[in-house]
Amino acid sequence: MSTLKRMYVGMEDCVEVLADQDGRWVQERTVLEGKEVGEFAVAPKSDSVYAAVYGEGLYRSGDGGASWELVLADDVRAVSVDPSDGRTVYAGTEPIRLLRSDDDGATWTEIEGLQRLPEEVKNQWWFPQPPHEGHVKDIFVHPSDPKIIHLALEHGGIVRTFDGGESWEDVSTGIEYLDIHMVAGDPSNKDLYYTATARGFYRSDDQGKTWALSQDGMDRDYMHDFHIRAGDASTLFLATAFGSPPAWLRPERAASAIFRSRDGGLHWEHLTGGLPSSMKPMVSAIVNDPANESWLYMGLGLWGGYVTDDKTAKGGIWESPDQGDTWREIYPMEGAVRALCVALS
C-alpha cells in the first residue's frame, strides 16, 4: 500500500489540506471553513489528526482530512497525543483546564489535580486582552514516560506533573515574564528542557525545575514555536521576532527570523539561506517532514489586528531540505498560517 503525505494548514478561517504529488504540494481540499485552528496533533501509527478550533472545540479526522468530527466542545487552545499511546489525547483550554481522552477523543475526563494548585500560582493565570483569562498554550507529554507532563500557560508560567496529573507543581523559577508559548524536553536527554516565551528563550537542566536564558547569538527578543531534532547534541530551530505583537503595527511588521542551535540551545545562528534577514510576517510554526528528518517546513503570516494590505507581509509555506541551510517558498497564501503539521496516511 502506498503512503500519502499530507500537509494540514490552519488558517484564520479554514484548514487547507495539501497533498504531496511527486515532491510538489497541491491543494487537495478546503475544510473546517469559518473556523480558526490554533494547533494540530497527529496520533502515532494512526490516521487520526486533531485540530484545536478557538472558541469551539477539538475536531478529529481519520480519513486524511476529508471529514471532521467534533469530539470535544470547549474553547480548546492546545492539543497533544501521548507519543507512546496514540489513543490517549490531551486538550488544554481557556480558562486553564486540562482534559484527557483514552479512546481517540470519544470520551473525556478533566484532570482535576491541576485546579488544586495553590491560589498564589493560579493568580498568575491571566491574559492581557479581554476577558483576561489565561489558557493552556502547549502540552508536552514525555515520550519515554507519559506520566511526566509539562504545560505552557499563556499567561501563567509552566506547571508539571510526574504522576499523570494527580499532583502538579509550578516550575517557572528563573523565567522573567510568564507568557509561555511552548515547552518541550530534549529527546536525547531526559533532564534537559526548553521553553520559548514572549521575552526570551530558556533552557533547564533539571526537567524544568529552574530556568536560565540561553540566547547566545540571537538578536531577537520574542520567541514563538521551535522544533527539536534529536542527536548527541540536539539541533533546535526557533521562530523569533522583534517585540510582542502590538509592536508589529510598525512598517517592518514582525521583523521575524529563524535561528538554529546545533548544541542543545547553548549557541545560536541566524538562518538566511534564501530567507530575508528580517521577514514582515511572523513565523507561526516550524515542523519536520515525517518521512525525512532533514526536511523542515514553516508557516508565515500576520493575524488578528495586525493584518496588512502589504503583499510582502502575506502568509505562506516555506521549506528547507537541508536542516535549515537553504529555504524556498513553496505555497504562497493570502491569509495567515496559524498552525501547521505534516502527516503520513
MISEKOL-677184 format. One record per residue (C-alpha): x, y, z. Coordinates in nm, 2 decimals, padded with zeros to 4 digits. Layout:
# MISEKOL-677184
@c1 = X	c2 = Y	c3 = Z
...
This chain:
# MISEKOL-677184
@c1 = 00.00	c2 = 00.00	c3 = 00.00
@c1 = 00.14	c2 = 00.34	c3 = -00.09
@c1 = 00.18	c2 = 00.61	c3 = 00.17
@c1 = 00.04	c2 = 00.96	c3 = 00.10
@c1 = 00.19	c2 = 01.26	c3 = 00.27
@c1 = -00.04	c2 = 01.55	c3 = 00.36
@c1 = 00.01	c2 = 01.89	c3 = 00.50
@c1 = -00.26	c2 = 02.05	c3 = 00.72
@c1 = -00.25	c2 = 02.43	c3 = 00.72
@c1 = -00.46	c2 = 02.61	c3 = 00.98
@c1 = -00.57	c2 = 02.95	c3 = 00.87
@c1 = -00.79	c2 = 03.21	c3 = 01.05
@c1 = -01.10	c2 = 03.09	c3 = 00.87
@c1 = -01.04	c2 = 02.73	c3 = 00.74
@c1 = -00.79	c2 = 02.44	c3 = 00.71
@c1 = -00.62	c2 = 02.39	c3 = 00.38
@c1 = -00.52	c2 = 02.03	c3 = 00.31
@c1 = -00.23	c2 = 01.99	c3 = 00.07
@c1 = -00.11	c2 = 01.66	c3 = -00.08
@c1 = 00.24	c2 = 01.57	c3 = -00.19
@c1 = 00.24	c2 = 01.47	c3 = -00.55
@c1 = 00.59	c2 = 01.36	c3 = -00.67
@c1 = 00.76	c2 = 01.62	c3 = -00.45
@c1 = 00.51	c2 = 01.90	c3 = -00.53
@c1 = 00.24	c2 = 02.02	c3 = -00.29
@c1 = -00.10	c2 = 02.06	c3 = -00.44
@c1 = -00.43	c2 = 02.17	c3 = -00.28
@c1 = -00.65	c2 = 01.87	c3 = -00.21
@c1 = -00.94	c2 = 02.04	c3 = -00.03
@c1 = -01.05	c2 = 02.32	c3 = 00.20
@c1 = -01.22	c2 = 02.21	c3 = 00.52
@c1 = -01.35	c2 = 02.34	c3 = 00.85
@c1 = -01.45	c2 = 02.66	c3 = 00.68
@c1 = -01.52	c2 = 02.96	c3 = 00.90
@c1 = -01.31	c2 = 02.81	c3 = 01.18
@c1 = -00.98	c2 = 02.93	c3 = 01.33
@c1 = -00.74	c2 = 02.65	c3 = 01.40
@c1 = -00.46	c2 = 02.72	c3 = 01.65
@c1 = -00.29	c2 = 02.38	c3 = 01.67
@c1 = -00.28	c2 = 02.03	c3 = 01.52
@c1 = -00.17	c2 = 01.70	c3 = 01.67
@c1 = -00.11	c2 = 01.37	c3 = 01.49
@c1 = -00.17	c2 = 01.03	c3 = 01.66
@c1 = 00.13	c2 = 00.80	c3 = 01.61
@c1 = 00.07	c2 = 00.49	c3 = 01.40
@c1 = -00.28	c2 = 00.61	c3 = 01.32
@c1 = -00.46	c2 = 00.82	c3 = 01.06
@c1 = -00.61	c2 = 01.05	c3 = 01.33
@c1 = -00.54	c2 = 01.42	c3 = 01.30
@c1 = -00.67	c2 = 01.66	c3 = 01.57
@c1 = -00.74	c2 = 02.03	c3 = 01.51
@c1 = -00.80	c2 = 02.27	c3 = 01.80
@c1 = -01.05	c2 = 02.54	c3 = 01.70
@c1 = -01.06	c2 = 02.85	c3 = 01.91
@c1 = -01.38	c2 = 02.91	c3 = 02.10
@c1 = -01.54	c2 = 02.59	c3 = 01.97
@c1 = -01.37	c2 = 02.27	c3 = 02.04
@c1 = -01.15	c2 = 01.99	c3 = 01.92
@c1 = -01.21	c2 = 01.82	c3 = 01.58
@c1 = -01.07	c2 = 01.48	c3 = 01.46
@c1 = -01.02	c2 = 01.34	c3 = 01.12
@c1 = -00.94	c2 = 00.98	c3 = 01.04
@c1 = -00.95	c2 = 01.00	c3 = 00.66
@c1 = -00.68	c2 = 01.24	c3 = 00.56
@c1 = -00.89	c2 = 01.55	c3 = 00.63
@c1 = -01.19	c2 = 01.46	c3 = 00.41
@c1 = -01.43	c2 = 01.46	c3 = 00.71
@c1 = -01.41	c2 = 01.60	c3 = 01.06
@c1 = -01.59	c2 = 01.52	c3 = 01.38
@c1 = -01.63	c2 = 01.75	c3 = 01.68
@c1 = -01.50	c2 = 01.53	c3 = 01.97
@c1 = -01.48	c2 = 01.79	c3 = 02.24
@c1 = -01.70	c2 = 02.11	c3 = 02.26
@c1 = -01.49	c2 = 02.36	c3 = 02.46
@c1 = -01.25	c2 = 02.66	c3 = 02.39
@c1 = -00.96	c2 = 02.43	c3 = 02.31
@c1 = -00.62	c2 = 02.61	c3 = 02.27
@c1 = -00.38	c2 = 02.32	c3 = 02.28
@c1 = -00.38	c2 = 01.95	c3 = 02.19
@c1 = -00.12	c2 = 01.67	c3 = 02.23
@c1 = -00.12	c2 = 01.30	c3 = 02.17
@c1 = 00.07	c2 = 01.06	c3 = 02.40
@c1 = 00.37	c2 = 00.96	c3 = 02.18
@c1 = 00.36	c2 = 00.61	c3 = 02.34
@c1 = -00.02	c2 = 00.56	c3 = 02.30
@c1 = -00.19	c2 = 00.71	c3 = 02.01
@c1 = -00.54	c2 = 00.66	c3 = 02.17
@c1 = -00.46	c2 = 00.90	c3 = 02.46
@c1 = -00.52	c2 = 01.27	c3 = 02.38
@c1 = -00.48	c2 = 01.58	c3 = 02.59
@c1 = -00.67	c2 = 01.91	c3 = 02.53
@c1 = -00.59	c2 = 02.24	c3 = 02.71
@c1 = -00.85	c2 = 02.51	c3 = 02.72
@c1 = -00.93	c2 = 02.87	c3 = 02.81
@c1 = -00.98	c2 = 02.92	c3 = 03.10
@c1 = -00.70	c2 = 02.69	c3 = 03.21
@c1 = -00.81	c2 = 02.33	c3 = 03.23
@c1 = -00.66	c2 = 02.00	c3 = 03.11
@c1 = -00.88	c2 = 01.72	c3 = 02.97
@c1 = -00.78	c2 = 01.37	c3 = 02.88
@c1 = -00.93	c2 = 01.10	c3 = 02.65
@c1 = -00.81	c2 = 00.74	c3 = 02.64
@c1 = -01.03	c2 = 00.64	c3 = 02.35
@c1 = -00.93	c2 = 00.86	c3 = 02.05
@c1 = -01.14	c2 = 01.15	c3 = 02.17
@c1 = -01.47	c2 = 00.96	c3 = 02.22
@c1 = -01.50	c2 = 01.04	c3 = 02.59
@c1 = -01.32	c2 = 01.30	c3 = 02.81
@c1 = -01.22	c2 = 01.34	c3 = 03.17
@c1 = -01.09	c2 = 01.66	c3 = 03.33
@c1 = -00.76	c2 = 01.63	c3 = 03.51
@c1 = -00.88	c2 = 01.80	c3 = 03.83
@c1 = -00.54	c2 = 01.79	c3 = 04.00
@c1 = -00.44	c2 = 02.09	c3 = 03.80
@c1 = -00.70	c2 = 02.30	c3 = 03.98
@c1 = -00.56	c2 = 02.20	c3 = 04.32
@c1 = -00.25	c2 = 02.42	c3 = 04.27
@c1 = -00.22	c2 = 02.70	c3 = 04.53
@c1 = -00.41	c2 = 03.02	c3 = 04.48
@c1 = -00.08	c2 = 03.22	c3 = 04.46
@c1 = 00.00	c2 = 03.01	c3 = 04.15
@c1 = -00.34	c2 = 03.03	c3 = 03.99
@c1 = -00.35	c2 = 03.41	c3 = 04.04
@c1 = -00.09	c2 = 03.43	c3 = 03.77
@c1 = -00.32	c2 = 03.27	c3 = 03.52
@c1 = -00.44	c2 = 03.57	c3 = 03.32
@c1 = -00.42	c2 = 03.73	c3 = 02.97
@c1 = -00.38	c2 = 04.10	c3 = 02.88
@c1 = -00.67	c2 = 04.11	c3 = 02.65
@c1 = -01.04	c2 = 04.08	c3 = 02.75
@c1 = -01.18	c2 = 03.86	c3 = 02.90
@c1 = -00.83	c2 = 03.84	c3 = 03.06
@c1 = -00.85	c2 = 03.46	c3 = 03.10
@c1 = -00.52	c2 = 03.26	c3 = 03.07
@c1 = -00.51	c2 = 02.95	c3 = 02.86
@c1 = -00.30	c2 = 02.64	c3 = 02.80
@c1 = -00.08	c2 = 02.72	c3 = 02.51
@c1 = 00.12	c2 = 02.40	c3 = 02.48
@c1 = 00.12	c2 = 02.04	c3 = 02.62
@c1 = 00.43	c2 = 01.83	c3 = 02.63
@c1 = 00.39	c2 = 01.46	c3 = 02.72
@c1 = 00.73	c2 = 01.29	c3 = 02.77
@c1 = 00.78	c2 = 01.02	c3 = 02.51
@c1 = 00.96	c2 = 00.78	c3 = 02.75
@c1 = 00.74	c2 = 00.84	c3 = 03.05
@c1 = 00.38	c2 = 00.96	c3 = 02.97
@c1 = 00.32	c2 = 01.04	c3 = 03.34
@c1 = 00.55	c2 = 01.34	c3 = 03.30
@c1 = 00.36	c2 = 01.63	c3 = 03.15
@c1 = 00.45	c2 = 01.99	c3 = 03.12
@c1 = 00.20	c2 = 02.27	c3 = 03.04
@c1 = 00.29	c2 = 02.61	c3 = 02.89
@c1 = 00.05	c2 = 02.87	c3 = 03.01
@c1 = -00.03	c2 = 03.20	c3 = 02.84
@c1 = 00.00	c2 = 03.37	c3 = 03.08
@c1 = 00.09	c2 = 03.18	c3 = 03.39
@c1 = 00.42	c2 = 03.01	c3 = 03.36
@c1 = 00.50	c2 = 02.64	c3 = 03.34
@c1 = 00.34	c2 = 02.36	c3 = 03.55
@c1 = 00.44	c2 = 01.99	c3 = 03.56
@c1 = 00.32	c2 = 01.66	c3 = 03.69
@c1 = 00.52	c2 = 01.34	c3 = 03.74
@c1 = 00.22	c2 = 01.12	c3 = 03.81
@c1 = -00.01	c2 = 01.17	c3 = 03.51
@c1 = -00.19	c2 = 01.47	c3 = 03.65
@c1 = -00.28	c2 = 01.37	c3 = 04.01
@c1 = -00.05	c2 = 01.63	c3 = 04.15
@c1 = 00.11	c2 = 01.94	c3 = 04.00
@c1 = 00.37	c2 = 02.20	c3 = 04.08
@c1 = 00.47	c2 = 02.53	c3 = 03.93
@c1 = 00.81	c2 = 02.52	c3 = 03.77
@c1 = 00.86	c2 = 02.88	c3 = 03.65
@c1 = 01.17	c2 = 02.97	c3 = 03.86
@c1 = 01.40	c2 = 03.19	c3 = 03.65
@c1 = 01.15	c2 = 03.30	c3 = 03.39
@c1 = 01.12	c2 = 03.67	c3 = 03.39
@c1 = 00.78	c2 = 03.71	c3 = 03.22
@c1 = 00.53	c2 = 03.42	c3 = 03.24
@c1 = 00.39	c2 = 03.45	c3 = 02.88
@c1 = 00.49	c2 = 03.09	c3 = 02.77
@c1 = 00.45	c2 = 02.98	c3 = 02.41
@c1 = 00.60	c2 = 02.64	c3 = 02.40
@c1 = 00.78	c2 = 02.39	c3 = 02.63
@c1 = 00.95	c2 = 02.06	c3 = 02.53
@c1 = 01.20	c2 = 01.81	c3 = 02.65
@c1 = 01.51	c2 = 01.72	c3 = 02.46
@c1 = 01.47	c2 = 01.37	c3 = 02.30
@c1 = 01.83	c2 = 01.28	c3 = 02.38
@c1 = 01.84	c2 = 01.40	c3 = 02.74
@c1 = 01.56	c2 = 01.34	c3 = 02.99
@c1 = 01.67	c2 = 01.62	c3 = 03.22
@c1 = 01.70	c2 = 01.89	c3 = 02.95
@c1 = 01.41	c2 = 02.11	c3 = 02.87
@c1 = 01.35	c2 = 02.42	c3 = 02.66
@c1 = 01.08	c2 = 02.69	c3 = 02.66
@c1 = 01.00	c2 = 02.98	c3 = 02.43
@c1 = 00.84	c2 = 03.29	c3 = 02.59
@c1 = 00.73	c2 = 03.64	c3 = 02.48
@c1 = 01.06	c2 = 03.78	c3 = 02.62
@c1 = 01.32	c2 = 03.51	c3 = 02.58
@c1 = 01.43	c2 = 03.15	c3 = 02.52
@c1 = 01.52	c2 = 02.95	c3 = 02.83
@c1 = 01.70	c2 = 02.62	c3 = 02.90
@c1 = 01.66	c2 = 02.39	c3 = 03.20
@c1 = 01.89	c2 = 02.11	c3 = 03.31
@c1 = 01.66	c2 = 01.98	c3 = 03.59
@c1 = 01.34	c2 = 01.88	c3 = 03.40
@c1 = 01.21	c2 = 02.24	c3 = 03.41
@c1 = 01.25	c2 = 02.30	c3 = 03.78
@c1 = 01.47	c2 = 02.60	c3 = 03.72
@c1 = 01.54	c2 = 02.80	c3 = 03.40
@c1 = 01.81	c2 = 03.02	c3 = 03.26
@c1 = 01.82	c2 = 03.24	c3 = 02.95
@c1 = 02.00	c2 = 03.08	c3 = 02.66
@c1 = 02.02	c2 = 03.33	c3 = 02.37
@c1 = 02.39	c2 = 03.35	c3 = 02.27
@c1 = 02.40	c2 = 03.46	c3 = 01.91
@c1 = 02.04	c2 = 03.58	c3 = 01.89
@c1 = 01.93	c2 = 03.94	c3 = 01.83
@c1 = 01.55	c2 = 03.90	c3 = 01.87
@c1 = 01.36	c2 = 03.91	c3 = 02.19
@c1 = 01.02	c2 = 03.75	c3 = 02.11
@c1 = 01.02	c2 = 03.37	c3 = 02.08
@c1 = 00.74	c2 = 03.15	c3 = 01.94
@c1 = 00.75	c2 = 02.79	c3 = 01.82
@c1 = 01.06	c2 = 02.57	c3 = 01.80
@c1 = 01.14	c2 = 02.23	c3 = 01.66
@c1 = 01.40	c2 = 01.98	c3 = 01.81
@c1 = 01.60	c2 = 01.73	c3 = 01.60
@c1 = 01.75	c2 = 01.47	c3 = 01.83
@c1 = 02.12	c2 = 01.40	c3 = 01.83
@c1 = 02.42	c2 = 01.37	c3 = 02.07
@c1 = 02.38	c2 = 01.75	c3 = 02.09
@c1 = 02.03	c2 = 01.82	c3 = 01.96
@c1 = 01.96	c2 = 02.07	c3 = 01.69
@c1 = 01.69	c2 = 02.33	c3 = 01.76
@c1 = 01.51	c2 = 02.56	c3 = 01.51
@c1 = 01.34	c2 = 02.87	c3 = 01.67
@c1 = 01.09	c2 = 03.13	c3 = 01.54
@c1 = 01.16	c2 = 03.48	c3 = 01.67
@c1 = 01.06	c2 = 03.84	c3 = 01.62
@c1 = 01.13	c2 = 04.19	c3 = 01.75
@c1 = 00.88	c2 = 04.27	c3 = 02.02
@c1 = 00.54	c2 = 04.14	c3 = 02.11
@c1 = 00.25	c2 = 04.16	c3 = 01.85
@c1 = 00.14	c2 = 04.52	c3 = 01.94
@c1 = 00.48	c2 = 04.63	c3 = 01.80
@c1 = 00.40	c2 = 04.46	c3 = 01.47
@c1 = 00.20	c2 = 04.76	c3 = 01.35
@c1 = 00.53	c2 = 04.93	c3 = 01.25
@c1 = 00.63	c2 = 04.93	c3 = 00.88
@c1 = 00.87	c2 = 04.63	c3 = 00.93
@c1 = 00.59	c2 = 04.44	c3 = 01.10
@c1 = 00.71	c2 = 04.13	c3 = 01.30
@c1 = 01.07	c2 = 04.15	c3 = 01.17
@c1 = 01.08	c2 = 03.78	c3 = 01.22
@c1 = 01.37	c2 = 03.54	c3 = 01.18
@c1 = 01.47	c2 = 03.17	c3 = 01.22
@c1 = 01.76	c2 = 03.08	c3 = 01.44
@c1 = 01.93	c2 = 02.74	c3 = 01.47
@c1 = 02.13	c2 = 02.59	c3 = 01.75
@c1 = 02.35	c2 = 02.28	c3 = 01.70
@c1 = 02.44	c2 = 02.23	c3 = 02.06
@c1 = 02.12	c2 = 02.20	c3 = 02.25
@c1 = 02.03	c2 = 02.56	c3 = 02.27
@c1 = 02.35	c2 = 02.70	c3 = 02.41
@c1 = 02.46	c2 = 02.90	c3 = 02.10
@c1 = 02.25	c2 = 03.02	c3 = 01.80
@c1 = 02.30	c2 = 03.12	c3 = 01.44
@c1 = 02.06	c2 = 03.33	c3 = 01.22
@c1 = 01.94	c2 = 03.13	c3 = 00.92
@c1 = 01.93	c2 = 03.34	c3 = 00.60
@c1 = 01.98	c2 = 03.09	c3 = 00.31
@c1 = 01.71	c2 = 03.21	c3 = 00.07
@c1 = 01.53	c2 = 03.40	c3 = 00.35
@c1 = 01.53	c2 = 03.77	c3 = 00.41
@c1 = 01.73	c2 = 03.87	c3 = 00.71
@c1 = 01.41	c2 = 04.02	c3 = 00.85
@c1 = 01.07	c2 = 03.90	c3 = 00.75
@c1 = 00.75	c2 = 04.11	c3 = 00.78
@c1 = 00.51	c2 = 03.81	c3 = 00.85
@c1 = 00.56	c2 = 03.61	c3 = 01.17
@c1 = 00.68	c2 = 03.25	c3 = 01.16
@c1 = 00.39	c2 = 03.08	c3 = 01.33
@c1 = 00.50	c2 = 02.72	c3 = 01.31
@c1 = 00.81	c2 = 02.50	c3 = 01.23
@c1 = 00.76	c2 = 02.13	c3 = 01.17
@c1 = 00.96	c2 = 01.84	c3 = 01.03
@c1 = 00.88	c2 = 01.60	c3 = 00.75
@c1 = 00.78	c2 = 01.26	c3 = 00.90
@c1 = 00.95	c2 = 01.08	c3 = 00.61
@c1 = 01.28	c2 = 01.28	c3 = 00.61
@c1 = 01.41	c2 = 01.44	c3 = 00.93
@c1 = 01.64	c2 = 01.67	c3 = 00.73
@c1 = 01.34	c2 = 01.84	c3 = 00.57
@c1 = 01.16	c2 = 02.13	c3 = 00.75
@c1 = 00.86	c2 = 02.34	c3 = 00.68
@c1 = 00.75	c2 = 02.67	c3 = 00.83
@c1 = 00.43	c2 = 02.87	c3 = 00.81
@c1 = 00.41	c2 = 03.25	c3 = 00.79
@c1 = 00.16	c2 = 03.52	c3 = 00.83
@c1 = 00.02	c2 = 03.82	c3 = 01.03
@c1 = -00.31	c2 = 03.75	c3 = 01.20
@c1 = -00.58	c2 = 03.93	c3 = 01.40
@c1 = -00.54	c2 = 04.31	c3 = 01.43
@c1 = -00.20	c2 = 04.30	c3 = 01.26
@c1 = -00.32	c2 = 04.20	c3 = 00.91
@c1 = -00.20	c2 = 04.44	c3 = 00.64
@c1 = -00.26	c2 = 04.50	c3 = 00.27
@c1 = 00.12	c2 = 04.49	c3 = 00.22
@c1 = 00.17	c2 = 04.19	c3 = -00.01
@c1 = 00.52	c2 = 04.14	c3 = 00.12
@c1 = 00.37	c2 = 04.05	c3 = 00.46
@c1 = 00.13	c2 = 03.79	c3 = 00.33
@c1 = 00.13	c2 = 03.43	c3 = 00.45
@c1 = 00.27	c2 = 03.11	c3 = 00.30
@c1 = 00.46	c2 = 02.79	c3 = 00.34
@c1 = 00.84	c2 = 02.76	c3 = 00.31
@c1 = 01.06	c2 = 02.45	c3 = 00.31
@c1 = 01.42	c2 = 02.36	c3 = 00.38
@c1 = 01.56	c2 = 02.03	c3 = 00.25
@c1 = 01.89	c2 = 02.06	c3 = 00.44
@c1 = 01.82	c2 = 02.13	c3 = 00.81
@c1 = 01.77	c2 = 02.50	c3 = 00.76
@c1 = 02.07	c2 = 02.58	c3 = 00.54
@c1 = 01.85	c2 = 02.69	c3 = 00.25
@c1 = 01.49	c2 = 02.78	c3 = 00.22
@c1 = 01.23	c2 = 02.84	c3 = -00.06
@c1 = 00.87	c2 = 02.94	c3 = -00.07
@c1 = 00.66	c2 = 02.65	c3 = -00.19
@c1 = 00.30	c2 = 02.77	c3 = -00.13
@c1 = 00.21	c2 = 03.14	c3 = -00.11
@c1 = -00.12	c2 = 03.23	c3 = 00.07
@c1 = -00.33	c2 = 03.53	c3 = 00.10
@c1 = -00.41	c2 = 03.47	c3 = 00.47
@c1 = -00.20	c2 = 03.40	c3 = 00.77
@c1 = -00.09	c2 = 03.05	c3 = 00.86
@c1 = -00.17	c2 = 02.99	c3 = 01.23
@c1 = -00.09	c2 = 02.62	c3 = 01.26
@c1 = 00.09	c2 = 02.35	c3 = 01.05
@c1 = 00.15	c2 = 01.98	c3 = 01.05
@c1 = 00.26	c2 = 01.71	c3 = 00.80
@c1 = 00.14	c2 = 01.36	c3 = 00.84
@c1 = 00.16	c2 = 01.02	c3 = 00.66
@c1 = -00.15	c2 = 00.83	c3 = 00.58
